[in-house]
């Protein structure tokens, strides 16, 4: 077995499954992603399943797939509807629970002594070559590494060779696809502040506060790099009727800023690494 194979075999892929969606439209994306993940040679697939809203028997469907290296972790995260005015309109978001789901996956990877955990979403796919390029960036003090993403509703601003003080989500890895150092992550996990208990408007979007906290406490490094083979699953946006004209990165950034301020940390410094040749 060569070094590349050992790297991939030391990786777990983790995904949150929120299955309260009408008509169960999320399932085909989850199934497709899991089937692709099984062909990458990773050690484990870890699914954090929101059983509070599991209206469509996803747990049973996952079991029926018969994948031997997949762990299904049932979590009742306490999600709830929160009404707020966004983009000049009154909107309802289902918030809460990410802290529990993310830490369930981190805990399982740590228990199994898997050194790297890739948290991802079924609306973006990545190649084996891309995963290897991300893993290559890890050193002992590296907390997380993520790829440059260009999606229908999000695009990173990538400045290779620079270290950026990340005041926006466009400058740092996001959990649409990001690999974490489990040895570091297991120290305190993802912080409770991402639930924003005082004001649920600022809940979720955990990436900035988490990177900032670990950088302050442990002097860790977070990296963003362009890698090959990333595929955006555009049907995701069509199926969920996501209103791209209403997307406002400033809203996501305001949530991240609030969490960072509550933790009394600076914005994290993110290394924008030159792509591998």
C-alpha positions in Angstrom: 0.0 0.0 0.0 1.5 3.4 -1.0 1.5 6.6 1.0 -1.6 8.0 -0.8 -3.6 4.9 0.1 -2.6 5.1 3.7 -3.7 8.8 3.8 -7.2 8.1 2.4 -7.6 5.1 4.6 -7.0 7.3 7.6 -10.0 9.5 6.7 -13.6 9.4 7.8 -16.3 11.2 5.8 -19.0 12.7 8.0 -22.4 14.1 6.9 -25.4 15.6 8.7 -28.7 14.3 7.5 -31.7 16.5 8.4 -34.7 14.5 7.1 -37.7 16.6 7.9 -38.0 17.9 4.3 -41.4 17.5 2.6 -41.6 14.6 0.1 -38.2 13.4 1.3 -36.5 15.1 -1.5 -33.1 15.0 0.3 -32.8 11.3 0.2 -31.6 10.8 -3.5 -28.7 13.3 -2.8 -27.7 11.5 0.4 -27.8 8.1 -1.2 -25.8 9.2 -4.2 -23.2 10.8 -2.0 -22.8 7.7 0.2 -22.4 5.4 -2.8 -19.7 7.7 -4.2 -18.0 7.9 -0.8 -17.7 4.1 -0.6 -15.6 4.1 -3.7 -13.0 6.5 -2.3 -11.3 4.0 0.0 -11.9 5.9 3.2 -11.9 4.1 6.5 -15.4 5.1 7.7 -18.5 6.9 6.7 -20.2 8.6 9.6 -23.8 9.8 9.4 -25.2 12.1 12.1 -29.0 11.5 11.7 -31.5 14.1 13.0 -34.0 11.6 14.5 -36.1 14.4 15.8 -37.2 15.2 12.3 -36.7 11.8 10.6 -40.1 11.7 9.0 -39.1 9.4 6.2 -37.3 6.4 7.9 -33.8 7.5 6.7 -32.3 5.4 9.5 -33.9 2.3 8.0 -33.0 3.2 4.5 -29.3 3.7 5.5 -29.3 0.3 7.2 -30.8 -1.3 4.1 -27.9 0.0 2.0 -25.8 -2.7 3.7 -22.6 -0.6 3.9 -20.3 -2.3 6.4 -18.0 0.7 7.1 -20.8 3.2 7.8 -21.9 4.3 11.2 -25.3 5.8 11.7 -25.5 8.0 14.9 -29.0 9.0 15.9 -29.1 12.5 17.4 -32.1 14.5 18.7 -30.6 17.9 18.3 -33.5 20.1 19.5 -34.1 22.0 16.3 -36.9 24.6 16.2 -38.4 27.2 13.9 -37.2 30.8 14.5 -38.8 33.8 12.8 -36.7 36.8 11.8 -36.6 39.5 9.2 -34.1 38.8 6.5 -33.6 40.7 3.3 -36.6 42.9 4.2 -38.9 39.9 4.6 -40.2 37.9 7.5 -38.7 34.4 7.2 -38.7 31.3 9.3 -35.5 29.3 9.6 -35.2 25.9 11.3 -32.2 26.4 13.7 -30.4 24.6 16.5 -28.7 21.3 16.8 -25.6 21.6 14.6 -23.4 21.6 17.7 -24.8 18.1 18.7 -24.6 16.7 15.2 -21.1 17.9 14.4 -19.8 16.7 17.7 -21.4 13.3 17.4 -19.3 12.8 14.2 -16.2 14.2 15.8 -16.6 11.9 18.8 -17.1 8.8 16.7 -14.0 9.6 14.6 -12.0 10.1 17.8 -13.3 6.9 19.4 -12.3 4.9 16.3 -8.8 6.6 16.3 -9.3 8.1 12.8 -7.0 11.0 12.5 -8.9 13.1 9.9 -12.7 13.8 9.5 -14.1 15.3 6.4 -17.4 17.0 7.0 -19.3 17.5 3.9 -22.7 18.1 2.3 -24.4 16.1 -0.5 -24.5 19.0 -2.8 -20.8 19.0 -3.6 -18.7 16.0 -4.7 -14.9 15.7 -4.6 -12.4 13.4 -6.4 -9.9 11.2 -4.7 -7.1 13.4 -6.2 -8.7 16.4 -4.5 -8.9 14.6 -1.1 -5.2 13.7 -1.4 -4.2 17.3 -2.1 -6.2 18.4 1.0 -4.6 15.7 3.2 -1.1 16.7 2.0 -1.5 20.1 3.7 -1.8 18.6 7.2 1.0 19.2 9.7 0.9 18.6 13.5 -0.5 22.2 14.1 -3.0 22.2 11.2 -6.6 22.2 12.5 -8.5 22.2 9.2 -8.1 22.4 5.5 -10.8 23.1 2.9 -11.0 23.5 -0.9 -11.9 26.6 -2.8 -15.6 26.3 -3.7 -17.6 27.8 -6.5 -21.2 27.0 -6.1 -24.4 28.5 -7.3 -24.9 30.5 -4.2 -21.3 30.8 -2.9 -17.8 31.6 -4.2 -14.6 31.8 -2.3 -12.2 34.7 -2.8 -8.9 32.9 -3.2 -5.6 34.7 -2.9 -2.9 32.0 -3.2 0.3 32.7 -1.3 -1.4 35.1 1.2 -2.5 34.8 4.8 -6.0 36.4 5.1 -7.6 37.8 8.2 -11.0 36.2 7.5 -13.7 38.7 8.2 -16.0 36.9 5.7 -17.0 33.3 4.9 -15.6 33.8 1.4 -12.1 33.7 2.9 -12.1 30.5 5.0 -13.0 26.8 4.6 -16.7 26.0 5.1 -18.4 22.8 6.2 -19.8 22.2 2.8 -16.5 20.4 2.6 -13.7 20.7 5.1 -11.2 18.2 6.6 -10.4 18.4 10.4 -7.6 17.2 12.5 -9.4 14.9 14.9 -6.6 14.9 17.5 -7.0 18.7 17.9 -10.8 18.8 17.4 -11.4 16.3 20.2 -10.1 18.7 22.8 -13.2 20.8 23.0 -15.2 19.9 19.8 -17.4 22.5 18.1 -18.3 25.2 20.5 -21.8 25.7 21.9 -21.8 29.3 20.7 -22.8 28.1 17.2 -26.2 27.5 18.7 -26.4 31.2 19.6 -28.7 30.4 22.7 -29.2 34.1 23.4 -30.4 35.0 19.9 -31.1 32.1 17.4 -30.8 34.5 14.5 -27.0 34.1 14.9 -27.1 30.3 15.1 -25.2 27.9 12.8 -22.5 28.9 10.3 -20.0 27.6 12.7 -16.8 27.8 10.7 -15.3 31.2 11.6 -15.9 31.0 15.4 -14.5 27.4 15.5 -11.3 28.3 13.6 -10.9 31.5 15.6 -11.2 29.7 18.9 -8.7 26.9 18.2 -6.3 29.5 16.8 -6.5 31.5 20.0 -6.2 28.6 22.4 -3.8 26.3 20.6 -2.1 28.4 17.8 -3.5 26.2 15.1 -3.5 26.8 11.4 -6.4 26.7 8.9 -5.8 26.5 5.2 -7.7 27.1 2.0 -6.4 25.5 -1.3 -7.6 25.0 -4.8 -7.9 21.3 -5.6 -9.1 19.3 -8.7 -12.2 17.4 -9.2 -14.8 19.3 -7.2 -18.3 19.0 -8.7 -21.3 21.1 -7.6 -24.6 19.3 -7.7 -26.7 22.0 -9.2 -29.9 20.0 -9.0 -29.7 20.6 -5.2 -30.7 24.2 -5.7 -33.4 23.4 -8.2 -35.0 20.7 -6.0 -35.0 22.8 -2.9 -36.1 26.0 -4.8 -33.3 27.9 -3.1 -33.8 31.6 -3.9 -30.4 32.5 -5.2 -31.5 36.1 -5.8 -32.1 36.4 -2.1 -28.7 35.0 -1.1 -26.7 37.5 0.9 -23.2 36.5 2.1 -23.4 39.4 4.6 -26.1 37.5 6.5 -23.9 34.5 6.9 -21.0 36.7 7.9 -23.0 38.6 10.5 -23.7 35.3 12.2 -20.1 34.3 12.2 -19.0 37.7 13.5 -21.4 37.6 16.4 -20.2 34.2 17.4 -16.6 35.4 17.2 -17.3 38.4 19.3 -19.1 36.3 21.9 -16.0 34.1 22.2 -13.8 37.3 22.5 -11.5 36.2 19.8 -10.0 37.9 16.8 -11.0 36.9 13.3 -9.0 33.8 12.3 -6.0 34.0 10.0 -6.4 31.7 7.0 -3.5 30.5 4.9 -4.4 30.6 1.2 -2.1 27.9 -0.1 -0.7 27.6 -3.7 -2.3 24.6 -5.5 -0.2 21.5 -5.9 1.6 21.2 -9.2 
